[in-house]
């Protein structure tokens, strides 16, 4: 919370400076930077990502998402592999029927 108050105080100070002596480029940049950081902190706080565990939580979410993508990729590979095998088996059966090799089986 103190970081939020500090940035709020900094933002108020910068606004007072801008109002008191006219806005120069350096003050305007500092004002934009401080207000952006304050907005980002509020956004993270509204998502519950403003504590010391947030980094670990985000890392875990990234790992989970990566594992999900790997599992999805593996599942698609398995489906494609089985589809190719099925297609080749059907082709071989078709060739066997065309060459009348089914008589040898009986």
SEROMAR-754706 format. One record per atom (N, C-alpha, C): residue number from 1; x, y, z; chain; atom name. Coordinates in Angstrom, 3 decimals. Layout:
N
   pos         c1         c2         c3   unit   site
   NUM          X          Y          Z      A     CA
...
END
This chain:
106
   pos         c1         c2         c3   unit   site
     1      0.801     -1.194      0.000      A      N
     1      0.000      0.000      0.000      A     CA
     1      0.847      1.261      0.000      A      C
     2      1.981      1.258      0.710      A      N
     2      2.791      2.463      0.805      A     CA
     2      3.333      2.884     -0.552      A      C
     3      3.617      1.928     -1.439      A      N
     3      4.080      2.275     -2.777      A     CA
     3      2.989      3.021     -3.528      A      C
     4      1.742      2.619     -3.306      A      N
     4      0.618      3.292     -3.942      A     CA
     4      0.475      4.719     -3.418      A      C
     5      0.649      4.894     -2.092      A      N
     5      0.565      6.228     -1.510      A     CA
     5      1.719      7.093     -1.979      A      C
     6      2.912      6.514     -2.064      A      N
     6      4.071      7.276     -2.510      A     CA
     6      3.879      7.757     -3.939      A      C
     7      3.373      6.884     -4.806      A      N
     7      3.162      7.298     -6.185      A     CA
     7      2.030      8.313     -6.270      A      C
     8      1.033      8.183     -5.390      A      N
     8     -0.042      9.172     -5.354      A     CA
     8      0.479     10.527     -4.921      A      C
     9      1.348     10.525     -3.911      A      N
     9      1.948     11.777     -3.449      A     CA
     9      2.850     12.365     -4.531      A      C
    10      3.607     11.495     -5.198      A      N
    10      4.479     11.956     -6.273      A     CA
    10      3.654     12.557     -7.405      A      C
    11      2.557     11.917     -7.734      A      N
    11      1.682     12.404     -8.796      A     CA
    11      1.098     13.765     -8.420      A      C
    12      0.673     13.914     -7.172      A      N
    12      0.135     15.201     -6.716      A     CA
    12      1.201     16.288     -6.776      A      C
    13      2.424     15.957     -6.377      A      N
    13      3.521     16.924     -6.428      A     CA
    13      3.813     17.350     -7.861      A      C
    14      3.852     16.375     -8.756      A      N
    14      4.121     16.688    -10.154      A     CA
    14      3.005     17.528    -10.768      A      C
    15      1.772     17.231    -10.387      A      N
    15      0.662     18.032    -10.899      A     CA
    15      0.752     19.472    -10.395      A      C
    16      1.130     19.639     -9.139      A      N
    16      1.280     20.984     -8.587      A     CA
    16      2.402     21.735     -9.295      A      C
    17      3.493     21.041     -9.582      A      N
    17      4.598     21.669    -10.318      A     CA
    17      4.143     22.085    -11.709      A      C
    18      3.425     21.226    -12.367      A      N
    18      2.963     21.525    -13.721      A     CA
    18      2.020     22.715    -13.706      A      C
    19      1.169     22.780    -12.703      A      N
    19      0.217     23.882    -12.603      A     CA
    19      0.909     25.187    -12.234      A      C
    20      1.901     25.108    -11.337      A      N
    20      2.556     26.301    -10.821      A     CA
    20      3.461     26.995    -11.812      A      C
    21      4.163     26.273    -12.638      A      N
    21      5.136     26.924    -13.521      A     CA
    21      4.933     26.590    -14.979      A      C
    22      3.823     26.072    -15.321      A      N
    22      3.608     25.681    -16.705      A     CA
    22      4.227     24.310    -16.928      A      C
    23      3.716     23.607    -17.849      A      N
    23      4.157     22.236    -18.074      A     CA
    23      5.343     22.237    -19.030      A      C
    24      6.508     21.845    -18.529      A      N
    24      7.640     21.627    -19.429      A     CA
    24      7.689     20.139    -19.762      A      C
    25      8.511     19.788    -20.697      A      N
    25      8.549     18.416    -21.208      A     CA
    25      8.951     17.414    -20.136      A      C
    26      9.928     17.739    -19.317      A      N
    26     10.406     16.813    -18.284      A     CA
    26      9.302     16.549    -17.263      A      C
    27      8.632     17.598    -16.834      A      N
    27      7.552     17.435    -15.857      A     CA
    27      6.404     16.625    -16.460      A      C
    28      6.086     16.897    -17.697      A      N
    28      5.009     16.167    -18.363      A     CA
    28      5.347     14.680    -18.481      A      C
    29      6.578     14.370    -18.869      A      N
    29      6.995     12.958    -18.952      A     CA
    29      6.929     12.273    -17.591      A      C
    30      7.406     12.963    -16.554      A      N
    30      7.364     12.391    -15.213      A     CA
    30      5.921     12.184    -14.764      A      C
    31      5.055     13.127    -15.093      A      N
    31      3.645     13.018    -14.752      A     CA
    31      3.008     11.812    -15.429      A      C
    32      3.292     11.650    -16.699      A      N
    32      2.747     10.509    -17.439      A     CA
    32      3.288      9.194    -16.884      A      C
    33      4.579      9.149    -16.587      A      N
    33      5.174      7.924    -16.057      A     CA
    33      4.590      7.550    -14.698      A      C
    34      4.474      8.505    -13.810      A      N
    34      3.926      8.227    -12.481      A     CA
    34      2.459      7.820    -12.555      A      C
    35      1.692      8.486    -13.405      A      N
    35      0.275      8.124    -13.504      A     CA
    35      0.113      6.752    -14.154      A      C
    36      0.985      6.417    -15.094      A      N
    36      0.935      5.088    -15.700      A     CA
    36      1.251      4.004    -14.683      A      C
    37      2.275      4.237    -13.880      A      N
    37      2.630      3.256    -12.858      A     CA
    37      1.524      3.117    -11.821      A      C
    38      0.909      4.232    -11.433      A      N
    38     -0.190      4.169    -10.461      A     CA
    38     -1.365      3.388    -11.051      A      C
    39     -1.657      3.616    -12.326      A      N
    39     -2.741      2.880    -12.982      A     CA
    39     -2.429      1.399    -13.086      A      C
    40     -1.197      1.080    -13.398      A      N
    40     -0.792     -0.330    -13.492      A     CA
    40     -0.901     -0.999    -12.127      A      C
    41     -0.482     -0.308    -11.070      A      N
    41     -0.603     -0.878     -9.720      A     CA
    41     -2.064     -1.127     -9.354      A      C
    42     -2.933     -0.175     -9.702      A      N
    42     -4.361     -0.355     -9.412      A     CA
    42     -4.936     -1.518    -10.203      A      C
    43     -4.529     -1.655    -11.452      A      N
    43     -5.022     -2.759    -12.279      A     CA
    43     -4.563     -4.095    -11.704      A      C
    44     -3.297     -4.180    -11.320      A      N
    44     -2.794     -5.419    -10.708      A     CA
    44     -3.496     -5.711     -9.393      A      C
    45     -3.746     -4.679     -8.611      A      N
    45     -4.438     -4.858     -7.334      A     CA
    45     -5.861     -5.365     -7.568      A      C
    46     -6.523     -4.856     -8.601      A      N
    46     -7.894     -5.315     -8.866      A     CA
    46     -7.925     -6.768     -9.326      A      C
    47     -6.811     -7.250     -9.861      A      N
    47     -6.703     -8.654    -10.262      A     CA
    47     -6.151     -9.536     -9.153      A      C
    48     -5.786     -8.927     -8.041      A      N
    48     -5.224     -9.683     -6.922      A     CA
    48     -3.764    -10.041     -7.135      A      C
    49     -3.076     -9.267     -7.956      A      N
    49     -1.673     -9.554     -8.277      A     CA
    49     -0.739     -8.474     -7.744      A      C
    50     -1.069     -7.925     -6.592      A      N
    50     -0.265     -6.833     -6.046      A     CA
    50      0.548     -7.228     -4.824      A      C
    51      0.643     -8.525     -4.554      A      N
    51      1.407     -8.956     -3.390      A     CA
    51      2.693     -9.658     -3.819      A      C
    52      3.468    -10.106     -2.835      A      N
    52      4.764    -10.725     -3.140      A     CA
    52      4.618    -12.103     -3.795      A      C
    53      3.454    -12.718     -3.697      A      N
    53      3.234    -14.022     -4.319      A     CA
    53      2.864    -13.914     -5.795      A      C
    54      2.610    -12.709     -6.258      A      N
    54      2.118    -12.516     -7.627      A     CA
    54      3.103    -13.058     -8.664      A      C
    55      4.375    -12.832     -8.492      A      N
    55      5.381    -13.307     -9.442      A     CA
    55      5.351    -14.829     -9.514      A      C
    56      5.310    -15.470     -8.354      A      N
    56      5.267    -16.934     -8.311      A     CA
    56      3.977    -17.451     -8.959      A      C
    57      2.861    -16.781     -8.669      A      N
    57      1.586    -17.179     -9.260      A     CA
    57      1.631    -17.069    -10.784      A      C
    58      2.190    -15.983    -11.279      A      N
    58      2.281    -15.801    -12.734      A     CA
    58      3.201    -16.847    -13.357      A      C
    59      4.312    -17.152    -12.684      A      N
    59      5.213    -18.193    -13.186      A     CA
    59      4.507    -19.546    -13.245      A      C
    60      3.732    -19.850    -12.205      A      N
    60      2.995    -21.114    -12.182      A     CA
    60      1.939    -21.158    -13.283      A      C
    61      1.274    -20.034    -13.497      A      N
    61      0.280    -19.981    -14.573      A     CA
    61      0.933    -20.168    -15.943      A      C
    62      2.102    -19.582    -16.115      A      N
    62      2.819    -19.758    -17.385      A     CA
    62      3.218    -21.217    -17.578      A      C
    63      3.694    -21.856    -16.511      A      N
    63      4.062    -23.275    -16.590      A     CA
    63      2.839    -24.134    -16.918      A      C
    64      1.715    -23.819    -16.274      A      N
    64      0.482    -24.560    -16.526      A     CA
    64      0.026    -24.383    -17.970      A      C
    65      0.094    -23.158    -18.462      A      N
    65     -0.290    -22.894    -19.847      A     CA
    65      0.645    -23.599    -20.821      A      C
    66      1.919    -23.609    -20.510      A      N
    66      2.888    -24.307    -21.351      A     CA
    66      2.617    -25.807    -21.364      A      C
    67      2.315    -26.364    -20.197      A      N
    67      2.001    -27.791    -20.119      A     CA
    67      0.731    -28.109    -20.903      A      C
    68     -0.263    -27.225    -20.817      A      N
    68     -1.506    -27.413    -21.569      A     CA
    68     -1.216    -27.409    -23.071      A      C
    69     -0.413    -26.468    -23.514      A      N
    69     -0.077    -26.398    -24.946      A     CA
    69      0.688    -27.641    -25.395      A      C
    70      1.613    -28.110    -24.561      A      N
    70      2.355    -29.333    -24.887      A     CA
    70      1.419    -30.531    -24.975      A      C
    71      0.496    -30.636    -24.025      A      N
    71     -0.456    -31.757    -24.033      A     CA
    71     -1.351    -31.692    -25.268      A      C
    72     -1.784    -30.496    -25.614      A      N
    72     -2.635    -30.324    -26.789      A     CA
    72     -1.876    -30.703    -28.057      A      C
    73     -0.631    -30.261    -28.140      A      N
    73      0.211    -30.584    -29.292      A     CA
    73      0.429    -32.097    -29.390      A      C
    74      0.697    -32.745    -28.266      A      N
    74      0.900    -34.197    -28.249      A     CA
    74     -0.368    -34.934    -28.657      A      C
    75     -1.510    -34.454    -28.187      A      N
    75     -2.778    -35.095    -28.550      A     CA
    75     -3.021    -34.985    -30.054      A      C
    76     -2.757    -33.825    -30.621      A      N
    76     -2.939    -33.662    -32.072      A     CA
    76     -1.981    -34.564    -32.847      A      C
    77     -0.750    -34.647    -32.374      A      N
    77      0.210    -35.538    -33.039      A     CA
    77     -0.280    -36.980    -33.009      A      C
    78     -0.818    -37.408    -31.871      A      N
    78     -1.328    -38.770    -31.747      A     CA
    78     -2.503    -38.990    -32.694      A      C
    79     -3.395    -38.027    -32.782      A      N
    79     -4.546    -38.139    -33.687      A     CA
    79     -4.071    -38.236    -35.133      A      C
    80     -3.133    -37.384    -35.513      A      N
    80     -2.621    -37.409    -36.889      A     CA
    80     -1.904    -38.727    -37.166      A      C
    81     -1.103    -39.196    -36.213      A      N
    81     -0.391    -40.467    -36.389      A     CA
    81     -1.368    -41.610    -36.602      A      C
    82     -2.401    -41.678    -35.768      A      N
    82     -3.383    -42.756    -35.917      A     CA
    82     -4.178    -42.612    -37.209      A      C
    83     -4.469    -41.390    -37.627      A      N
    83     -5.191    -41.179    -38.892      A     CA
    83     -4.337    -41.647    -40.068      A      C
    84     -3.036    -41.347    -40.028      A      N
    84     -2.142    -41.798    -41.099      A     CA
    84     -2.064    -43.323    -41.101      A      C
    85     -1.931    -43.920    -39.927      A      N
    85     -1.872    -45.386    -39.848      A     CA
    85     -3.161    -46.019    -40.381      A      C
    86     -4.280    -45.450    -40.015      A      N
    86     -5.566    -45.962    -40.493      A     CA
    86     -5.666    -45.821    -42.012      A      C
    87     -5.226    -44.665    -42.505      A      N
    87     -5.241    -44.452    -43.961      A     CA
    87     -4.347    -45.453    -44.688      A      C
    88     -3.154    -45.695    -44.163      A      N
    88     -2.253    -46.667    -44.784      A     CA
    88     -2.817    -48.081    -44.712      A      C
    89     -3.440    -48.424    -43.594      A      N
    89     -4.060    -49.754    -43.470      A     CA
    89     -5.180    -49.912    -44.491      A      C
    90     -5.980    -48.868    -44.639      A      N
    90     -7.067    -48.925    -45.624      A     CA
    90     -6.504    -49.042    -47.047      A      C
    91     -5.420    -48.344    -47.310      A      N
    91     -4.776    -48.420    -48.621      A     CA
    91     -4.265    -49.837    -48.888      A      C
    92     -3.612    -50.426    -47.886      A      N
    92     -3.121    -51.799    -48.042      A     CA
    92     -4.269    -52.790    -48.250      A      C
    93     -5.351    -52.612    -47.521      A      N
    93     -6.518    -53.482    -47.710      A     CA
    93     -7.082    -53.304    -49.113      A      C
    94     -7.140    -52.070    -49.565      A      N
    94     -7.628    -51.804    -50.918      A     CA
    94     -6.749    -52.444    -51.980      A      C
    95     -5.439    -52.351    -51.790      A      N
    95     -4.514    -52.977    -52.744      A     CA
    95     -4.683    -54.491    -52.722      A      C
    96     -4.838    -55.070    -51.523      A      N
    96     -5.016    -56.518    -51.400      A     CA
    96     -6.298    -56.957    -52.096      A      C
    97     -7.355    -56.199    -51.949      A      N
    97     -8.621    -56.544    -52.613      A     CA
    97     -8.467    -56.400    -54.118      A      C
    98     -7.826    -55.347    -54.553      A      N
    98     -7.650    -55.098    -55.993      A     CA
    98     -6.818    -56.207    -56.645      A      C
    99     -5.800    -56.689    -55.932      A      N
    99     -4.933    -57.750    -56.477      A     CA
    99     -5.478    -59.144    -56.172      A      C
   100     -6.657    -59.211    -55.625      A      N
   100     -7.326    -60.488    -55.295      A     CA
   100     -6.473    -61.343    -54.341      A      C
   101     -5.815    -60.677    -53.425      A      N
   101     -5.002    -61.400    -52.438      A     CA
   101     -5.866    -61.919    -51.287      A      C
   102     -7.131    -61.563    -51.278      A      N
   102     -8.013    -62.035    -50.218      A     CA
   102     -8.283    -63.539    -50.346      A      C
   103     -8.095    -64.084    -51.519      A      N
   103     -8.280    -65.521    -51.713      A     CA
   103     -7.221    -66.311    -50.941      A      C
   104     -6.059    -65.721    -50.747      A      N
   104     -4.987    -66.409    -50.032      A     CA
   104     -5.282    -66.544    -48.539      A      C
   105     -6.060    -65.638    -48.026      A      N
   105     -6.376    -65.617    -46.614      A     CA
   105     -7.357    -66.731    -46.270      A      C
   106     -8.265    -67.025    -47.162      A      N
   106     -9.299    -68.020    -46.871      A     CA
   106     -8.747    -69.366    -47.047      A      C
END
